[in-house]
Amino acid sequence: MTSMHSRLSLAGLACALFLQACATVPEDSVQAGVPDPYEGFNRAMFSVNQTLDQNVFRPGIKGYRAVVPEPVRDGISNVARNLTEPWTFVNDLLQGKPGRAGTTLGRFLLNTVFGLGGIFKATDSMGIEYHREDFGQTLAVWGVDQGPYLVLPLLGPSSIRDLTGFTASVFGDPALIAIDRADVEGLQLGWFGVNALVTRNNIHDALNQLYLEDDPYVFARSAYRQRRAFLIRDGKPIVDEDAEDIFDDLDDEDWEDPPAPAEEDGSNPLPSE
């Protein structure tokens, strides 16, 4: 009951953050080509997150790295990553990608069995690449627009679509459901703590670089959008089917090498434009 209450509280917090952001939107805040109508709220929240990170989380991660050996840190990270696989499997299916779903399920089972619960990435030596899907990506595949950009307390960059996806994961993630049903006091809180620790450790160097930018907020917003677009496309490049192929009108002879320019006075002039 306590765990379910925590999950409901988390979902409620997400909704409250959205409503709070909406309440701060000025009428003329939408800029052409920049869907960031909540920029005032977002910048304030970004500043709060940065202050917390630099004064609390970054020193904590430095201590974590100093005390915990790298092989142990890698093992913790691997277990956390392995436990994201069931939710990825669900979203693979929801996106209509049975092949990727089968790969995800196989990777999860192999790493769980032969990697001792995911401590070791047994599938790396088998050439089975890791990928991660979430419900925000699924909504994108279904054609749901990303909506305005948001910066959430502690969670950082997001969007209306990804906030909805995060809320769905609170109730739909098989790992969270299993933890909830285990009914072990403190287990769910520990799981969120481990995930936060692993995530912050993994982006430690990137955040250090981010804070050196002239406008870290704009840089983070751009990087977030590009990263999400990359993940939604499964790493595939954007293909514009309506774009004209400039090579269609070229004949085979157009590809022949041009004659070498004649030499004059022992010099090799540049080809004329």
DRENMI-451370 format. One record per residue: x, y, z of N, C-alpha, C in turn. Coordinates in pm, whole numbers, plus 50000, padded with zeros to 5 digits. Layout:
REM residues N
XYZXYZXYZ...
REM end
This chain:
REM residues 273
500834988050000500005000050000500875012650000501955012150080502845023650087503495026349953503935015449884504585017349754503625023049652502385017949651501405023349557501125038049588501075041349716500865055349754502015063949702503235058649708504395066149659504295068349509503835058049438503715059249293502625069249256501515068949329500455078649304500935092749333501725094149438502265107349473503195112349364504015103149308504935106949202504185111349078503145103849043502335107548927501635120848953501145122649074500495135249108501455146949100502695144649141503715155149133503945159148988504015149148899504215152048757503095160748703501855157248737500705165148691500735179248751501105180248876501155193348942502205202248877503335196348840504385204048774503905209548641503155201048569502625205548440501665217248459500765216048556499795226648581500475239448627501515237948708502245249648756502915256748639503475248848547504125254648430503105262148345501945256148325500905262548245500475275848306500465276448437499995288448505500955300148489502195297348444503195307948433503395312648290502565308148197502785311148055502235324848018503095334047972502585346647920501945344447784500975352947745500225350647623501095351547499502115360147501502935362047381504265354747390504295343747464505575337247492506015327547384505145323947290505515314247187506305321447079507555317247060508395323146958508395314146835508455320346718508415312746594509585303046587509275290546562510315280446546510915275546675510525281146789511075276846917509915273447012509495260747015508365257047101508755256347248509025268047305509415268847446508605279847514507275278547516506445289147572506605290947722507165280847791507325281647936508755285347974509425292747886510855295247906511155301948039510305311048082510545317648211510585307648325509575299048331509535288448431510715278848413510975275048287512035265348260513405270448303513685283048272514995288548310515145289148462514075292848530514125293248676514365279248732513675269448677513845255648725515225250248688515725254048569517065249948529518095255448627517915267848668518835274048763518795266848898517595263248943517455255849069518155242349058517905235248948518525222148928520045223148924520545233448854521985235148843522605238048980521945246349059522455249349193522495236949280521415229149276521375216649353522445206949305522605206349174523565196849118524995200449158525335213049144526705217249171527055216849319526065218549405526335219249548526015206549625525215197749566524825185549635525225173049557524715172049435524875159549360526305157549307526905168349255528255166849202529255162949311529245169349428530145164649534529835150249575528545146649574528185132949609528735122849510528685126249381529215117249278530725116349288531385127449320532845126949338533205117649452532435118249561532675109149672532385094749635531315092749560530945079249513532065073249429532615081349339533695076449253534985074049332535185081949436536405080349515536355068049604535165064649651535015053649747534725040349679533875040549578533435028049514534325025149393534965013549389535835009949275535035009649144535715012549035535045013148905534345000148868534954988348890534234975948856532914974548931532884979049056531634978349133530624988349077531085000249043530185010248983529615005048852530454998548773529974992948647528914982248670529124973948772528164963548803526814969248845526844979748927525604986348969524884992348849525654998848762525075004848642524464994248551525144982948539524664972148453523344966248504523244964548635522004959248693520854968948669521104981748691520064991748669519634991848523520594990648433520264990448291519474978048254519864966648311519174954148280517714954648322517434961548432516064962348482515194971948401515804979348307514994987548216514504979548096515064967648077514744959647959513264955747949512604951448058511194947848045510324959347994510584971548039509814983047992510134986147846511394984247809511774985847668511044975447583510974963047633510264952347562508804956047539508144961147642506744965247630506594976047523507474985947525507374996947428507764992647288508684983247275508974977547143507704971847082506954964347162505704958347113504674969047080504544978947168503574989647145503894997647019505164998046982505585005246862505494996546738505064984046754504934975146639506264970346586507214967746676508554963146637508844949646703508214938846654508384925746719509814920746714510544924146608511924919746598512784925646708512654938746728513404945246835512934940346972511644937446983511124932247110511744918747142511874910247041512504897247062513954898547103514654908047040516054910547077516154915447221515264924347259515254929747395515014918747497514024910347471513704899447564514874889747575515464886247461516614877247463517784883047539518044895947519519154902547588518914902647738517684905447778517354905747920517544891947984517064881647920517184868047976518634863547982519394866247877520794862047873521614869347980521424882447991522174890148090521754886548232520474883348250519994879648383520564866148426520604856648332521064843048365522584842248365523194846048253524654844448239525434856548292524754867548312525424879448366525154881348513524674870748579524434871048724523504882448764522324882148706521334892348738521584905648669522464905548571522754917748498523994924948544524694919248642525934925548689526954926548576526984916148493527874916048377527034916348250527534923448149526814924348022527254912847932526654901347955527044889247882526794890547733525784898447695525424899347553526374908047472527224915747537528174923947463529094915447377529534904247433530424895347358529684887847248528354888147251527544881347150527124890847038527504903347050527164913046947525724917646949525034915747062523634920047075523634934147133523324943947051523404957847093522234961847182522534970347277521514975347370520784987147309519494987747330518724999647297517665001447404517195013647418516215016447522515025023847464513845019547500512615026047457511805029947581511075040847569510165044847677508845049047616507875051947700506535054847649506475068347579507385077347612507465089947539507825087447393508765078247368509115074547232507945067547164507235059247238506075052347181505015062347137504745072347220503785082647183504225089847056505525092147042506045098646921505805089946798506045076846812505805067546701504325067446664503465069046763502015069546738501555082746678502475092146665502135104846603501775116046698501995114046827501695124546925502795135146921502415147646909503385158546904504085159947040505345164247036506115165047160505595175847255504945185947200504455196647286505585205547334505275215147418506295224547466507385217747548508525223847545509675219447624509445222747770509885213847858509745215848002511045212448073511335219348180512425215548270511775212248404511925199748447511275195048569512245195248687511755197448807512625196948925513315183348935514625183548950515465171648964515535163248837514415161248768514395152848649515025159748529514985172948524515635180248416514805181548290515465181748171514775184148044513695173848016512575178747963511475169847927510575177347829509395171847805508375178147722507035173047771505955178847719504635174147760504485159347726504945155547607504845141547566505685132447654506905136547685507775128147766507345127947912506745138947959506205138948095505055129048105504225128448001503145118547996503735104447995504795102647917505445089547911506035085448045506635095148114507205092248246506115088048344504985095248341503875091948430503365077848401503285074248272502845060848236503795050148288505095053248288506075043448334505945040548483505455050448558505275048448702504315036948729503325035348640502315024948659502535012748569503255014548456503355003648360504664996248356505725001748416507034995448411507004982248489507254970948421507224957948491508164957248610509314963948602510244963648715509624970448837508954981748816508304988648928507124980648982506404973948893505294965548937505804954149024506924947848981507494936849059507984941649194508624953349196509104959049322507934962149415506854967249356505664970549435505064957849497504984947349418504384934849467505284927449564506584930349559507494923949655507184928449797506604940349810506154945549940507294945550043508464949949997509614951250086509794966050118509764969250244509834983250285511144989650240511035000950173512205008350129512765003849996512244992749940512804987449815512564996949699511355002249690511045011349580511855024149589511965029649709512765041649728514225038949692514715027049731516075023349697516285022249547515265017049478515355015649332515445029249265514615038649309514685052149252516025058549285516535056049405517825061649445518965056349361518965043249336520015037149255519965042549112518755043849058518615049248923519125063448914518805071549015519275085349017520805085849026521365077149109522815076649127523505072648997522995062248934523595057248810523485067748699522305073748687522105083748582523035095648602523125100748724523985112348751525445108948730525845096848766527225092748745527555091848596526605086848517526845085048374526955098348300526275108648350526305121548279527195131748350528015127148442528845136148522529735144848434530475138648344531405146248259530655155348163529525150548111528745158648018528205171248086527775169948211527265181648284528375191648313529555186648343530685195648365530945204248242530835198148123531015205647999529855215147975528645210548008527465218847987527575232048063528045231548186528095243548270529145253648221529985249548128530985258548071530435266347952529265262647903528665269347787528225283547824528195292247723527755306047746526305306547795525465298047737524065297147780523725282347797524015276647913523785262347934522335258147910521405267147937519985263747919519685260747773520105269647684519855267847541520575255447489521805253547535522575241847491521885228947535521435228447660520765216447712519455213947639518725224447609517465222947537517695217147398518675222547328518985217547194519475203047197520365200147292520905186547303519795176547336518885180547423517785171647461516895168447341516535178647266515665176447150516335167647046517605170247021518315162146922518445147746968518735145847095518875132347148517565124647141516465131247178515165124547173514775121147030515025130146937514725127446796515535115646745516795114946787517675103846748517125090546800516685090346926516165078146986514845073946923513995083546894512695080546834512885074146697513895078546622514175072946489515015060346497515285055546618516145043746637517515045946574517995058346578519315061446526519395062846376518255062346308518255063346162518245078046121518905081246008518905095145962517535099245910517285112245910516025117445857516055116445705515015110745648514905109545503513685117345456513915127245371512815135145316512425129345182511315121745179510915115145057510455125044950510085137244990509615147244894510755155444835511955153344889513095161144839513465156744698513795166344613514155163244475515565157544470515725146944394517045140944376517775148644268518805155944303519505164444208520305156444107520445143344130521225135144040520365128043936519035129443946518155122243854518355126343710518675139143685518765144143548520145142543487521055136343559522405134643508522515121943427523095122843306523345111043225524655104743266524875092543216526095085443252527335093343213527245100143093528455107243049528785118943139527795123543215528085134643306529035130643417529205117443436530075112643543531495109943494531735111943361533075109543309534015120443359535285116643377536265126343423536455137043318536525149643357536765160443260538195159643211538445164843089539825164643039540715173143126541975169043134542935176543215543175190143153543305200543231543545213943176544895214643108544935222342999546185223642925547165231943004548425228142993549475235443063549905247442980550045258643043550515270742976551695276343052552775278442977553995284243033554505276143152554315262843144554855254343250554085254943379552935261543380552175262543504550875254743490550265251243602548995244143605547935253343663547215260543576546205269843629545045262343693544365269243782543185263243844542085261743741541245251343750540125249943656539205261943668538725266343551537815277843553536495273943616535855283543682534585280943748533445281343646
REM end
